[in-house]
Amino acid sequence: MGSMSQFLPISAVRRLLKQHEVDPRYAKRARRWVIFSTLIEPLRWAEQLRYGRRIRKTELNGAPVFLLGFGRSGTTHLHNLFHQDPQFGVVTNYQASMHPIALIGRNWLPKLFASKLPSKRPMDNVAISLEGPQEEEMAMINATNHAPLHVMNFPKAIPELYDRYVSGLGENPKDLEDWKRGYMEVLKKATILSGGKRLVLKTPPNTARVKVLLDMFPDARFVNIVRNPYPVYQSMRNMYRKTLPGAVLQEFAWDDIDAWIIHAYQVQMRKYLDERSLIPPGRLVEIRYEDLDARPMAKLEETYKTLELGDFEVVRPVFNRYLESLGSYEKNRFEFPAEIVNAVNDSWDFAFEAFGYERLQPGQSPD
């Protein structure tokens, strides 16, 4: 069993296994999931008994800052930058991995698991640590069965299960309430674990949840980061090829995954373009990844000023130190064969005009 959702409560594990058939080849992996989840159930109960009331009573400190952007568009880089500012709290890798027992285990679990965490992400060599920021979606798959990334275990449920909690969230009132319950628990625990700081949150599916998030947090701030569609597509394909095989409980075809990436971008980015006008003036900043990469300090300063996130001069040295520490980070390099260029041109054509990118012809590569 891949470790992504192994801390999910046993009741939620059983519901997922009842809803989705496990292929015989992965029966042993599914059994290990059930056994591990059963073994740590007493710790979950202990966490609820000790902290349940405190979690319920916890209020978020101010409106969150939501970092939006389709996966592989530079959202992690942006999140890591914001994490340098001591005014902000995040959902950490630690919480995301062990959400249901993150409070009761905070003094001993990190020591136990630190050696098991890879130092870099497998898909792009970005450094990771237990206290580093992680997307809420990774905590959600350890919090509730009402989370879209359970498709990592059950790829045959793509795209229905994913869309249900992303671009379709809000269409079914019960789905929305179930999702909200899990999401608020994640945010409240993050608030407690960060010592009551204001949260800066990054999870790509939120790009298609602007209306839902505004209903929940009318004063929220948003930063949407976009990137040239060609490397986004290639990078997503690369990510799933490195992460899916270790997590799945069902057989799948790579062609179906590629088709899903095409579909997910279409529905999420169109939904964002439809809903961004709901965000009040002065609450949204849109950034191109390429501009952030070329002029990070100027883009950060502009963002802080527009969203009124405090005195940028106070945190300028912190950002400078962090950017210098990255040194010559080596980005993934991709080929762009004709079929990739054609797939993006045919399916994501709306994005070129919406985000100001140049359309390529087969044989060309993005700069």
C-alpha positions, 0 to 999 in steps of 0.5 A: 500500500502506498503510504498516502492514505494509510492513516485514513480511519478504518470506517472510511477505508471500508466504505471505499473498499465497498464502493470500489472493487480491488483487482486480485493483483492488489488484494495483498496491498488492500489487506495491508491497508485494512490491517494498518488502519485497524491497528492505529484506530485506538490512537484515532479514538485517543486523539478525538477524546483528548482534542475533539472539543478543542478542534471543534472550538478552534477558529481560523485566525483571519481569512486564509490565503488560497494559492490556486493553480492547476497541478505542475504549474509552480504551486509548490514553489509559490507555497514554499515561498509563502511558508518563509513568512513567519506570519503564516501557518500551513498544512505540513507534510507531517499533518498531511501524512498522519492527520487523524493522530497529528495532535496526539503524536506531535511530540513523538511521531515526527522522530519515528517517521523522519527517517522514512520520508524521502528528502526529495519528491520523486517527480521533480526533485523538490526538497521535502521535510516533515515541517514543510508545507503540503497541500490540504488534499494530501491531508484530506485522503487521511481524513475522509473518504470524501476526497478526490485524490482517492482516485490514486487508489481507485483509478477506475473511478476517474474522472467521476470521483475526482470531479464530484469533489472538485469541479462538481463540488456544490452540485450535491448538497450532501457531498458538499457538507461531507467534504466541508466537514473533512476540510474544516477539520484539516484547517482547524488542526493546521491552525492548532499545529501552527500555533494559531497562525493565519493559514496559507493553503495550496491545493490545485483542486481549489482552482475549481472551487472558488465559489465554494471557498468564497461561500465559506470564507468571504474575506479570503485572498487568492493567488492563481499561478498559471504556466505554459500548458505544454510543460504542464501536460508533460509534467503531469504525465511524468508525475503520475507515472512516478506516483500511481504504480505504488498506490493503485488497487486497480488495473489501469491504462496510461492512455486513460490517465493521459485522457484524464489529465486533458479532461481535468485541465479543461474542467478546472481551468474553465471553472476558474475562468467562470468563477474568478469574477466572484472574487472581490477587487483587491482579493485576487492576484494572477501570476505566470510561473515564468514571471515568478521564476524570472522576477520573484521579488517583484512578483511577491512584493506586488502580491503582498501589496495588492492583497494587503498581506503586511509590510513586505520590507519586513520579510524581504530579507527572508525571501532573499535568503530562501531564494539564494538557498535554492541555488541552481535547482535543476528543473525537469526537462521534457521533450515535446513530440508532435503528438503532445503539442497536438493534444494540448493544441486540440484540447486546451486551446482556450488557455492560450488566449486566457493566460497569454501563451503562444501556441506552438506548431508540431516540431517547436518547443516552448522557451 
